[in-house]
Amino acid sequence: MSSRIDEIVRLIDDAERILFITGAGISADSGLPTYRGIGGLYEKQVTDDGVPIEVALSGDMLRQRPELTWKYLLQVESACRGAGCNPAHRIIAEIEKLKPQTWVLTQNIDCLHRMAGTRQLIEIHGRVDQVYCEHCHYEQTVKDYAGMTVPPACPRCYAGIRPRVVLFGEMLPEPALRLYHREMLRGFDLVFSIGTTSVFPYIAQPVLDVRRWGGKSVEINPGITEVSSFVNYRLPMRAADAMSQIWQALGYELPSRNAVETA
C-alpha cells in the first residue's frame, strides 16, 4: 500500500491539471450517510409513504405532490445540517492551492467542498443550501430548512419554492454542464475517483478519458465500482484515511479547520 501511495504522490507532483471526482463516500467521514443518488438515506426499497425514494424525490412528484417530496427533502437536508468538513475535503482544497489548475467534480449536494475552501468546483447535482422560485425567480441561500412550512411558499409570489438540486428524472444544471464540458475539453493529467460508484456516465467518463489525455487515474473506495477495472491505481480505503496518507507522504501536516469552515 505504501508503494502505491508513493507512486500517487509522484503523480501529484508531476501533474499540472488534477480532477477530483467525489461522491457520497467522501462525506461519510463527516457523518453523512452514503445515500443512493441525491438522497436515498434508506436501505428499504420504499419510503414510509409506500413509494420508492427515487419517486418521492423526483421532479414529477414535486409538481404533483410537493408536500411529499418536501417531506423527504427535509430529511436529506437534516442529514447534511451541522456536518463539518473532514480531512479529505480539506486536503483537496489544499492541493488546489498547490496546483491552481485543480478542479473538483462532485455529485454531493452537501456543500462541504465549498465549506473546506475549494474554489474550482462543479456541483453537478446542485447544492442543498439554495432555494428558489421557478415562477418569479426569487432565490435565497439558507443556513438550513428548519422552520420551513411544508411545502414552503415563495415570499414574493406565494408559488412553491424548491431547492437548487437535481431531483430524479431532471436534467443536469446548464451552468455546471458548461463548466464540465469546458474542463473536459482541456483534459487532465491526473483523475481521482473518490467515494462514488460511478454509475452515471458523466462521472465515469473522465476516468475513461484520462488515458487518451496521456494521464493516470486513481480510485479511492472500499468497494468495487463501475470504474475499478479501468483505473491505474486503486486504494480500497475510506477517503479521509487515504487522502491523509497521501498528504503526509507529500510532506505536509494534516490541515486543521480553517476560517471558511467556521464562518
Residue pairs with C-beta under 8 A, 6 or more apart in sequence:
1 235
4 233
4 235
5 235
5 245
5 246
5 249
6 249
7 233
8 218
8 233
8 235
8 246
9 246
9 249
9 250
11 189
11 190
11 216
11 218
12 18
12 95
12 99
12 190
12 246
12 250
13 250
14 189
15 99
15 188
15 189
15 190
15 215
16 99
16 101
16 189
17 99
17 101
17 102
17 103
17 186
17 187
17 188
17 189
17 190
18 95
18 99
18 101
18 102
18 103
18 188
18 189
18 190
18 191
18 192
19 102
19 103
19 104
19 105
19 183
19 188
19 190
19 191
19 192
19 206
20 92
20 95
20 102
20 103
20 104
20 105
20 192
20 194
21 104
21 105
21 106
21 191
21 192
21 193
21 194
21 196
21 198
21 203
21 206
21 207
22 92
22 104
22 105
22 106
22 107
22 108
22 113
22 194
22 195
22 196
22 239
23 34
23 106
23 107
23 108
23 194
23 195
23 196
23 197
23 198
23 203
24 32
24 33
24 34
24 35
24 107
24 108
24 195
24 196
25 34
25 194
25 195
25 196
25 221
25 222
25 238
25 239
26 86
26 88
26 89
26 106
26 108
26 112
26 194
26 195
26 239
26 240
27 83
27 86
27 89
27 108
27 110
27 112
27 195
28 34
28 195
28 238
28 239
29 86
29 87
29 88
29 238
29 239
29 240
30 83
30 84
30 85
30 86
30 89
30 110
30 112
31 83
32 79
32 80
32 83
32 110
33 40
33 41
33 79
34 195
35 41
35 42
35 76
35 79
36 42
36 53
36 54
37 53
37 54
37 57
37 168
38 57
38 76
38 107
38 109
38 125
38 165
38 166
38 167
38 168
39 53
39 57
39 72
39 73
39 75
39 76
39 109
40 53
41 53
41 72
41 75
41 76
41 79
42 53
45 52
46 52
46 53
47 53
47 56
47 72
49 56
49 68
49 71
51 61
51 68
53 72
54 168
55 61
55 168
56 68
56 69
56 71
56 72
57 69
57 72
57 73
57 76
57 167
57 168
58 69
58 167
58 168
58 169
58 170
59 167
59 168
59 169
59 170
60 169
61 68
61 69
62 69
62 70
62 162
62 167
66 151
66 160
67 150
67 151
69 151
69 167
70 148
70 150
70 151
70 152
71 150
73 145
73 163
74 145
74 148
74 150
76 109
76 128
77 128
77 144
77 145
77 163
78 145
80 109
80 110
80 111
80 128
81 144
81 145
81 146
83 110
83 112
84 112
84 115
84 257
84 261
85 112
85 115
85 116
85 257
85 261
86 112
86 239
86 240
87 240
87 243
87 244
87 247
87 254
87 255
88 194
88 239
88 240
88 242
88 243
88 244
89 112
89 113
89 115
89 116
89 118
90 116
90 117
90 254
90 255
90 256
90 257
90 258
91 243
91 244
91 246
91 247
91 254
91 255
92 102
92 104
92 113
92 116
92 118
92 243
93 113
93 116
93 117
93 118
93 255
94 247
94 252
94 255
95 102
96 102
96 104
96 117
96 118
96 119
96 120
102 120
103 120
103 121
103 122
103 183
103 188
104 113
104 118
104 120
104 121
104 122
105 122
105 124
105 180
105 203
105 206
106 113
106 121
106 122
106 123
106 124
106 125
107 124
107 125
107 196
107 200
107 203
108 123
108 125
109 123
109 125
109 126
109 127
109 128
109 163
109 165
110 128
111 123
111 127
111 128
111 129
113 121
113 123
114 121
114 123
114 127
115 260
115 261
116 258
116 260
116 261
117 258
117 260
117 261
122 176
122 179
122 180
122 183
123 176
124 166
124 172
124 173
124 176
124 177
124 180
124 202
124 203
125 165
125 166
125 172
126 163
126 164
126 165
126 166
126 173
126 176
127 164
127 165
128 163
128 165
129 141
129 142
129 143
130 139
130 140
130 141
130 142
130 163
130 164
131 139
131 140
131 142
131 152
131 161
131 162
131 163
131 164
132 138
132 139
132 140
132 161
132 162
132 164
133 139
133 154
133 156
133 157
133 159
133 160
133 161
133 162
134 159
134 162
135 154
135 157
135 159
136 154
136 156
136 157
136 159
138 154
138 155
138 156
138 157
138 161
139 164
151 160
151 161
152 160
152 161
153 159
153 160
153 161
154 160
154 161
164 173
166 172
166 173
172 202
180 202
184 205
184 206
184 209
187 209
187 210
187 212
187 213
187 215
188 206
188 210
188 213
188 215
189 213
189 214
189 215
189 216
190 210
190 215
190 216
190 217
190 218
191 206
191 207
191 210
191 215
191 216
191 217
191 218
192 217
192 218
192 219
192 220
193 203
193 207
193 217
193 218
193 219
193 220
193 221
193 225
193 227
193 231
194 219
194 220
194 221
194 239
194 242
194 243
195 220
195 221
195 239
196 203
196 221
196 225
197 221
197 223
197 225
197 226
198 204
198 207
198 225
198 226
198 227
199 226
204 226
204 227
207 217
207 219
207 227
207 230
207 231
208 227
208 230
210 216
210 217
211 217
216 232
216 233
217 227
217 230
217 231
217 232
217 233
218 231
218 232
218 233
218 234
218 235
219 225
219 227
219 228
219 231
219 233
219 234
219 235
220 235
220 237
220 239
220 242
220 243
221 228
221 234
221 235
221 236
222 236
222 237
222 238
223 236
228 234
235 242
244 254
247 254
247 255
248 254
